[in-house]
Amino acid sequence: MQHIHDAQGFVIAIMGMLIVFAALTIISIFISLLPKLVVLLANIFPEGHHHAVQGKTTKKDDDKLLAAIGFGLLKIRANNGDKI
């Protein structure tokens, strides 16, 4: 214990804890202010037009897509020598 006291180990430990506490406090404040910052940025930079697909898909289209994906996965596993 004397070596720690002589080399001011306690002071260094307390300073380290204060630095970590300050950093965690800053991160906590930033996270709590983030929703307000997002609203502010949304007003400054509004969302543009999205280039989404305008057509509607039907259940029949979804079933065909799922069948094609399943067949492709089956072929990949068969080519790798996996038992089906």
Summary of the structure (lengths in Angstrom):
residues: 84
radius of gyration: 29.5
end to end distance: 66.6
largest distance: 79.6
contacts: 130
relative contact order: 0.04
helix: 74%
strand: 0%
